[in-house]
């Protein structure tokens, strides 16, 4: 569909030092749902994901396994690329790697522009550093002497000369951005966290590492002794994926004149909503428009971690329940904005209740009635998207939107019980049921595209489809 409306959406870029887990699958699926909805709404969509491949964690992992860093990241990047078909993600998604040549050149260009603005300088410093976050930690961010996000890792005390970015210079401009756009960070309590951070006082942050200590990074322009700090490099991927700075047309279309939207986890609010925005301001570039922040997934009361051996992989869930069920799980059964505790038992219960006995059973009932009692397929003239779901998706309220769809599923079930069409054989009633099912299926298409298509195909053929979601014992 041709359109003069442009929409840009990106996930964060996960580090490639571990296998993909269900937390990132949630982020990617959420972003995919919004990308699919915007396409349905007539937007020209640029959808991005990829991998973050520099930094100390990756350097250390490569050394541990005896590989060159490039060979190591090449191997792991393929694991993340494989998520695209596994999760039913839109095939036209762009996949960027921070080791791509054009990305490294873009990161160096941002550096030069920030330097030209007087925002990069060198100094000696001592910090408490969390390797897990690849971030320095202030005293207010430390609990019991550890980073609360990575409590199993000891903080490192680092002393060296690095380049710094004048983050402190941008306090008022950041507050101005937040005031102009109250929906800049979603949900609003995450935006309030950023306002509180700024009010406590922003500190300039280090943006380089000594090459002799950690050589795996983008070279600092004009200084062979330093490489870029991984966050400074990785954040630039959001515009380097558009071909910036060479492809000014693409950048202008999707970033400047589009609606640049970022999805990220709650541990990334500072990096996405403050650090990256200050970098853009320094370089004279447009800010992001929306940043949508999701919570964490815990497994049986504990944060998922490799060391605890409780990481649930997307592949495991797909093997057990299928791609469409995984898409359903992560957007309806997991709290979109808060942390959620999951277990295998909870997943099975949700699958049987809402998919096998819910949507699957409803589709079978309606289409059996239609196949047995109607002379031919119902003519579906309208493919209108549900107005309530449309309004919620426009506000990035993905979980509320799918909850609304499931309330419509419940309403249609109740209508069947009220009308008892298996007794009356009333063709008008059955036709109305099919039309309502079609409306549900069409609205479901961004969330569960394969299931939506199976239901719509069954309606077009006037046939009861094969069981959509076989019950799990």
N, C-alpha and C positions, 0 to 999 in steps of 0.2 A: 504494500500500500504506500503510495507516495504521500508525503506529508511535509508541512513546513514546521511541525512541532518536533522538537528534539529532546531526547531524554537520555541521560548518561547514568549508569549504575555500576558500582564495583564492590566486590568483597575486599576484605583485607587480603594480603598475600601471606599465607602461612609459611613458617620456616620449614625447610625440607630436612630437618634433623630427626624426624620421626614419621611413622605411618599416619595417614589421615585418620581422624577420629570423628565420632558422631557430632561433636560440637561444631566443627567446621562444616560438616555436611548440612547442619541446620542453617548456618549462615548462607551457604551457597544456594540452598533450596529456597530460603526466604527471598533472596535477591532475584532468583529465577522467577518466582511467582510475580514479583513486581514488574520484572522485565516483560514477562508474557502479558500481564494485564495492560501495560502501557502500549504494547504492540496492538492489542485488541482495541484500545482506545484511540488508535490512529497516530501514535508517535513513531518517529524514526528512532530506534533504540540502539545505543552502544552499550554492550554488556561485557564487563571485564572481570577476570580473575587471574590467578597466576601463582608464582612462587617467589619467596624472598630467599635469596641464596648466598648472601654474604654474612659476615659477622663472626664473632668468636665461637659461638656454639657450633657452627658448621665447621669452622677451622679445626676445632678440637675433635669433633666426631670423625672427620676425615682422617686426622692423624691416628685416632684410636683404631680405625679399621684398615689402616695402611693404604689408603687411596689418595690420589691427588684431589684437592677440593672440587675441581671441575668435574672429574669422573664421578665423585660422590654425589654432587648435586644433579648431574645428568640422570643418574639412576633414580634418585628420589623424585625428581620433577615428573617422571613418567607415572609414578604412583598417584600424584595429584591430578595429572591430566586424565587418568582413567576414571576419576570421579565424575567427569562430565557425562559419559553414557550411563555409568552405574546409577547416578541419581536422577536420570531423566532430564538433564539440564539442556536448555536451548542449544541447538547445534551451532548457531552462529556466534557463540560466545568467543570473545578474544582471550587468549591465554598468554600473559606476559611473564617473562623470567627476568630477574634483575641482573642476570649475567648476559642478557642480550646486548649487542653492541650499541644499538640506538638508545637503549635505556641508560647505559653508562655515560654516553655522550650528553644525554638530557640532564642527568644528575650533575655533571660537570658544568653545564650551562647555568643551572639554578645556582650552583656555588658561586660562579662568576658574577651573577646578577646580585646575589646577596652581599658579596664582597664589595661590589661597586656601590651598593647602598650604605656602606660603612658598617655592616652588621656582622662581619667576621673578624675576629682578632685572636691572637695567641696568648696563652698564659700558662703558668704552672699551677697545678691544683692537686688536691687530695679529696677523694670521694669514697663513699660506700657504694659498691656496685653489685647489682644482681645479674649474674650471667643468664639466668632464666628469662628475665625481662629484657636483657640487653639494655638496661637503664640504670642511671645513678639514682640513689634513693636518699631523700631528705629524712631527717629524724622523725618528722611527723608521719612519714610513710612506712616506718619500721615498727614491727610488733615483736616483742621478746627477742630483739636483736636480729630478727630475720625479716625478709620480704614476706608479707602475708600471702602473696600469690604463689611463691615458691619457698615454703617454710623448710623444705628438705635441703635447701642449698645455703651454704654459708655465704654471707656477704663478703666481697673482697674489698680490701683497702687499696686504692690505687693512687699512685703519685707519679705524675708525668706532665710533660708539656704538650698541650693539645690546642687545636683551634676551637674557638667558642662562637656560638651564635647569640646575638643580642636579643634574647627572648624577652628580657625585662622591658625592652623599649616598646613592646607591642601590647601592654596591658590595656590601655585605653581604647586602642583600635579593636582589640578582641571584644571588649565589653560593648563597644558600639555595634559590632557585627551581631552579637547576641541580642542586643536590644532591638535592632532593626528586624531580626528574624526570630521571633519567640519559638518557632518550630525548627530552629537550626539543628538542635540536638533533640532526638526523640528516643525515649520519653523525656518529659520536661525536668524530672528530678536529676537526670544526668547533666542537663545544661546548668542546673543550679550548682552541681558539684564543680563545674568549671568556673562559674562566677566566684564561688568560695575560694577556689585555688588562686585565682587572680587577686582577690582581695587580701589573701595572706601574703602576696608578693611573689612575682615570678622571678626565677633565677635563670641566668644565662646557662645554656647547656653545651656540653662538649660535642663537637661534630667531626672529630677526627681521632685516629688511633695511630700510634707509632708503627710504621711498617715493619721494623725489626722485631717487634713483639707480636704483631698480628697482621700478616701481610694480605689476608684474604678480604679485599674490598676494592671499591672504585678509587682510582688514583686521585689525589687532591691536585687540582690544576696549579702548576707552578711550584709544587713542593713534592719531590720524589720520596721524602722521608715519611710522609703521612698518607694514609688511606682514609676514606670517608667513614664516619660512624654509621653503622648499619641502618639506623632509623632515618638519617638524613637522606641516604641513598634510596631506601625502600619506598618512602612516601612519594617520591617523585614519579614512581611507576604509574600513579593515577593519571598523570598527563602524558608521560612518555608513551603509554599504550596508544594514545591518540596520534602518535607521530610527532608530538611537539619536540623541539621548536620548528623543525622543517615543515611539517604539515600544518601550517597556520589555519588553513581552511577547516580541517577536521577539528582542531582545537577550538576555534571560534564557534563552530556549529554546535558541538556537544558540551563544551565546558563553559564558554562565555555566554552563549545564547541559549543553551539547553538548561537542564535542571540537574546539575551534577550531584549525585546521591551516593553516599558511602554506607556500607553495612559493616559493622565491627562488633567485637565483644566488649564487655564492660571493663576489661583490663586495658583497653586502648583509648579511653575517652580523652585523656590528656594528649596523647600523640596525634590523634585524628582531629580533635576539635580545637586544640590550642597550638601545639608545635607546628603542625602542617599548615594551619591557617596563617601563622606568623611568617613562616617561610614564603608562602605565596604572596603575602603583603610586601615582604622585603624585596621579592623578585619582581614586583609590579604586576602580578597576575591575579586573576579573579579568584574569589573564595569559593569553597564548596557551598552548596545550597542546603542540603540535608545530610545529617549523619544519624543513622538508625542503630541503636545500641541494644544488643541482646544479652541475656544473662548466661550463666554457666550451667552445665549439666553435671549433676552429681550422680554417682551410682551407689544405690543402697546406703545413702547417708554419708558417703565419702566423695571428695573431689576425685574425678577420674585422673589417674596418673600411671605412667608406665611402671614406676617403681613399686606401686601397690598391685600392679597386675590386674587392674579392674577397668581398663580402657575398653569401651565397646566400639567396635569398628563398624562403619557403614556396610561393609561387605557382609558381616555377620547377620545384620538385620535383613539385608536384601536376600541373602541365601535362605533365611527362614520365612520371610513374609512377602518379599517382592519389593520392587522399586516404588510402586504406587503407595503401598502401605507405609514405607519409610517416609515418603513425602507427607503423608497424612500425619504420622506420629509427630514429626518435628514441628509441624505448624499448628496442630490442634492439641496434642497431649502434653507438649512442653510449653511452659509459660514464656511468652515472647520476650518480656522485658525483665523478668526476675529469674533467679536460679530455680532449677527443677531437679527433683530427685527421681531417678528412674530405676527400674529393675526389670528383669526379663519377665517376671510374672505380671507386672503392670502393662507391659507391651502386649502380652498375649490377651489379657483381659480387655484392653482397649480395642485390639484387632477384632476379637469375636463380637464385642458389644456394638461397636460403631461401624465396622466394615462388613463382616460376615452377616450378622443379624440385622444390621442397620441398612446401609446403602445397598449392599448386595441383595439382601432379601427383598427390599422395596422394589428394586429393578426387576427382579424375577417375578414378583406378584403382578406388577403393572403390565409387564410384557406378556405374561401368560394369559392375562385377561384380554389383552389386545389381540394376540395371535388367535385365541379361541373364539372371539366374539366379533371382531371387526372384519369387514370384507377386504380391507387392504391397508397399507400404511397410512398413518395420520399425516396430513399435510402440515408441516411446521413452517409457517410463513415468517414468524418472528424469531430472530436469534438475539433478542435483547438481553443484555447483561443485567442482573439484578441490581436495582438502584441502591439498596442499602449496602450490598457488598461493594459496589463501585465507590460509594462515599467513604467506606472504611479503608479500602485499598489506597485511595488517594491520600489518606492520612497515615499510610503505612501500618494500619491496624490489621495485620494479617490474621492473627489468631481470632480477633472478633469477627472478621469477615467469614472465616471458615466455620466458626460457631453459628453464625447466621444461616449459612447453608445447611448445617445440620439441624437447625430449628425448622427449616423448611422441609427437610426430610421427615422430621417428626410430625409436622402438620399434614403432610401428604399421607403418611401412615394412618393418622387419625381420621382423615377424610375417607379413606378406604373402609375403615371400620364403621364409620357412620353411614356410608352409602350402601355398603354390602353389595357391590356390583356382581359378585359371583352368584348371587341369588337373582337379582333383577335382570342381569344381562343387558342393562341399559347402555346402548351404544354411545349416547351423548355423554353420560357420566364417564365411561371408559375413555372416550376421546379426550375429555377434560383432564383425566388422570395422566394420560400420555403427554399432553401438552405441558402439564406442570412438571413432569419428570424431565422433559426436554429442557425446560427452563433451568432446572437444577443442574442438569448435565452441562449446559452451556456455561453457567456461572462457575462450575467446578473446573473448567478447562485450564486456568492458570495454575491451579493447585495440583490436580491429578489429571494431566492431559490424556494419558492413555485410557484411563477409566472413562473419562468424559467421552472420548471418541467411541469406545465400545458401546456405551449406552446410546449415543446418537445413531450409530450404525444399526443397532438393534431396532430402534424406532423407524429408521428408514426402510428396513427390511420387514418390519412388523413381525419379528421373531423374538422369542425369549432367548437371551444370550446364554452362553456357557456360564457356569458359576463364576461370578467376578472375584469373590473372596472365599475360598473353601475354609470352613471352620477348622480351628486348631484345637486339638485335644490336649 
